[in-house]
């Protein structure tokens, strides 16, 4: 396996060096590291150059992570593409574990479990909740839907995709401004096989207000719903429809709580046809009294967040990175 690492970077000067050092520390070295500086106005470029990590640094003016990633893949020469955000990190064994699991298979993709890192540099250790408890290859898109229906969760962690398959499906959709990694994954694995590793191989930086993928929950939920609706013709009969209904409800809730009138109108046009009659009634009432709905939803979110934070143990980042594979 020759893995080209693709890392878009937009104003990630605070974190990009840690991300690059996590690539440099891999027990299986990547074929190349391609960083796409996409319209950064901070010291990202300076930090990349000072990191000491050899990279192919590209500059774009897309203001769009999907387009920046596509641009990076266009310049890649490896047969596999490994994606890493500039504010996240890999454990040292990530590429080695992926290569070992994919070796000798016809799989077109690999995804794995991840840990969460909070602002205080504490890593939340939780257990894999998917119904696959050992590293497994040869999974199908039907297996993916079975897993997701068992545990409803945004379901792509750190990914590798075979470059020829990525290009075959057209890469990332630039109109899918957020959640484009998930939307691409659905197209890549359809009628093909993939591998899953339930062991954590990366650290996902949560609660990061500066990340371009987390600046607006209303936006994120809208694009998650868009990704699902776009793939509904292929996956609808495999259990996607209940997930779409749940996502439509969540997207409207987020638009009412976090968005403005434009966000709400956009989400409503996409979500409303997916909702059952009862949910439409609930949201129609919520739109009559948005402040009350926001207050109730804020309490619900706080409770869910407490539950997540109590669902595992916390260790310092340095300790997490030193753990054995």
Phi, psi and omega in degrees: 000130172246104186262120172269123179272128180247121182229104172285147182222118175230106179053047180248030183302332180291334191237342192296328180295318178298320178297314180295319179295330177290331175286315181299331183275004183297137178289339170242110186293141176288161177293322180194160176238121180245117178251130181250105176282105186253092173061039177285142177242005177258206182264027182305311183297317179299318180295319178299315182291329180276351186292335184081000180267125180290121181225159167265109186262119179250155180235130179226167180231034183287318191064034187207114185294325179296314179295321179296319178296317178302318179299319177297318179296324177302332181261003182277150179239358178281162178274347174236149178245126177247126184257135175217131174284153185288351178249008179249178181216154172256148165287155187301338185265006188305302184293325179296315179297319180296313181298320180296321182285326183277340185302130177080006180253172172256016183296145181257353182206163179217135173220162188211176179276156178222163174258163181250137178247129180257169189305330181280015182060039173247132180262127178273117179266116177232166181266147173304133182249000177284153181281038174228110188253002174227152177304127189223136175249172175073019178285153181250174177292335175291322175298321180299314180292324177299316179297315184292326177288337176284321180223100184290107182200145171305119205239043165227122174266218177298130186237150165234141181226138177295130189299320182294325178288321177303314180291326181299322182270002176093011178068205178284149176270109182298338177284345176272079192299322176235163181058025181287337177293318179293317181297319177298318182301318179301319179288322183297314187275350183297125182062020175226174181250160185211168181242150178227134176245113182282001178270139181293130180234001181210169179235119183261122184280109180265167178055035181259100185295341183270354184285138180292343181269000184228012185288340180212112178295323179301317177298313183298315181292324177300314183287333173296314178297319179299319179299319181290315180296322179300324182261009181299320179302324182278324190250355187305319183278000182255016177104012181282331186301316176298325178293320178297317180298316179295320180290322177299318178296316180294322181294318178293319178300316180292321179297320178292324185275317190249339189263180175255188184297327178292317177301314183297317180296318181294313180295318183299320182296328181271324187275325189303315180295343183269350187268143171290165186302319182298316180294324178298319179296316180301314183286330175297320177292321180298324181289342176285326182227070182303319181300319178295317179298317180298319180296316180294320181290325177297320178295318180296317180296318180299320178295317179296320180295319177298320180296318179296316183290339178265000186276354180205186180254158181248138173224155178299152180304317181299322179290321179298315182293338181271357182293148177290156181295000000 
